[in-house]
Structure formats: C-alpha cells, structure tokens
Amino acid sequence: MDLHSGYPYSLIRHGLPFNYPKLENDLRTSVVVIGGGISGALMAHALVREGITCVVLDARTVGLGSTSASTSLLQYEIDVPLTELKEKAGIAHAEKAYALCAASINKLEKIAKRVDAPYFERKHSLYLASFKKDLPKLEAEYKARKAMGLDVMFWDPGMLKDLLGLDAPGAIYSRTAAQTDAYSLTHALHQYNLKKGAEVYDRTFVQDISFPKNGVRLTTAEGYTVLAGHLVIATGYETLQYLPAGIVDLHATYAVASEHHEKGPLWYEDCLIWETKDPYLYMRSTPEHRIIVGGRDEKFYNPTKRDKLLPSKARQLQQDFSKHFPHIPFKPEFSWTGTFGSTQDGLPYIGTYAKMPHTFFALGFGGNGITFSQIAAEIVCDQIRGKQHPDAEVFSFARYKG
C-alpha cells in the first residue's frame, strides 16, 4: 500500500539511522510481530520487558511506512470528542479510553527515557473553537473532561487574545500532552529491544500465514519459514487484508514544515494547537523552531489523486497558519501527504479476532495512533501471557458493526 509521498520532515531530519538485516533463514520464536513501525516497536518492547522472545518482520525498510510521515503529537484527545464518544461507546468505555490515553503519555515519556530516544518533550495543548457555533459543544466537552478529572481549563476570547494573539471564541487548555519524533523513537526502541534479545528483520514480506495446531507459521516471499506460538499484527492501515473491508475508512492527510527560526518559543509555550472544525487543523513547533502544520484531510484513499493535491494543500496550510499568526513568518521547506484511517467510534482495534487463531492485533487507528499503540502493547502483552486485561473490552473487535 502507498502510505505517503513528498518529503516527510522526520525522514529528512534523521535519514536511515540504523540498518536491519533481511531474513535469510528459517526461525522459531515465541511471538512474531508483523510491522516494524512505531506500533510494532512498542509491541516488541513490551514483550522483551516481560522476558518474551520475539521476532519483528517488516516488508519495508524499518519506519518507512506511516511512521515516517507522523507529525508525532501526543494527546489524550481522541478524534471523537468525549461527549460524542459517550454516545457511541457508552459512558464507562468513553471515559476509560480518555483516561488510558492520558496515562499513556506518562508511560511513553518513561519509555523514551529508557531507550534513550533522541527527542521527547512534555507540552500543553490548546483545543480551539473554530467558529462561534462550536462554542456550546466545546463548553460541554470541557465540563465532561473536568468531571472525569482531566487537568483542563477553559479559555475565553480575552485570554486567547492576550496570551496567543488569537481571535477565537474559546478553547480548552490541557496540561496533559507531549510531542516526540515517532520515526526516531521507533529506531531507538528497536535498538533497545535488540539488546534485550529481540530480532528485527526488514525488507521481509510475509506471503502466507497458516495456523498449525499449536501456533502460527509464516512464509516469506523468499520461502523462509517463521514458526511461533503467537502472532501480533501491527501493520497499521495495511492490515485490511486480514480484516473486514469496512472496519476502517482510509483518508488522505497533508502536512508542511517551515524553515527553522533562530529563536523560540514561537507562541505561548509553543503549545500544541488544534481545532474543532472537521477536518481539523493542527500545529506544533520542533526543537529547532520549525513549525509543522497539518490537516486539510480528504475522505478518500487514492494515492495518485492524493499526491496531485499536495502543492495546493501545502499552500492552504501555510495560509491557515498565517491567518492565526500573521506576525510569525512561515516559509515552507518540506511538505508531505499520507494515509490515515478512522473507525466508527474513533477507537482502535486491539486484541483477538475470531477468524485468526493464536493472533492478536495492535492497531492504533486514528489521529493519536502513538498513544493507542502504547495501550495496545500493554493489552496484547498481557493477553499473550494468558492474563485478562481489565480494559481489553473497550477496544475489542466485538464492538464492530459491519
């Protein structure tokens, strides 16, 4: 699947920091993970921390799928607001999902330190009302988050004008957020995992999966076999070959990175900023004071059509930023487009799927896929160990309505 094109900032910034071998022999292991991006790397990390041997296989060079195109905002907010998610998933599951995403940011920070990741920074987040008509829903959202104990404030137009110079009807200000670099974090995870006994192979395409009595058998395109007790599929949007076609809707998204500025912060605390409009606009800064702006999503998966729109989308994103911050120079240097997916309720799919025995899915669908991937790693690791995870039901396939 063609997942991105253009010049993703993370890939330009870090290049190919490490090389991984191609599988050229048969293997036997406890767990095999298909997918070497951020989801697969976090999954393998959870396994090696529990002393479980694992092998990671990726059809591409490691990290060159969706991971390299990620803009790497870490927020507990799900694409579906808490007030709407309560109606879709029920109050208990909605609040649990938001709480787990908030907790995952602290856990990701600890993981980043453990694996000596090049970059992880705690941030605050601002959720802007794009229009006056959005204000009642935003106020209801603030109250719902506040009621469940999330650390939030409501900012009125005066505060937004005084602190950020923004003209907006209101916003939710959250102290629970962070940003990282998903691509470099993925490589740091793999390097740590390798030292703990994991094996990582890229450019290794799994052509066939079969299920002998006590496990799984994977056959690569070059005829090598991997036997394992369990299989974890962490291939993100390329997982559709294993699942019902309607389980995720694929969309095109766009991003642009500016030239670097000599000094920062560029706006108040360089907080993460995103909006209520659909599709929403979002922006963040980088350690070298570049500005990354993303959004302008299109509801289709067509790589040719997606790529053709990139120049005009990049210009629109530049204009979007300049409307908010006319006093901050924004000269684009890199732009890229990628594929992402959304589910019926905005939540990922994690755990077992009836049609594939001995198999678990770790799928971080949605705008905050990194936090979802960390949650998936914990749940699936427990399930592989034979433990009942208390939150598995929130993200199970049982909720899918085909």
Disulfide bonds with the S-S distance in Angstrom:
none
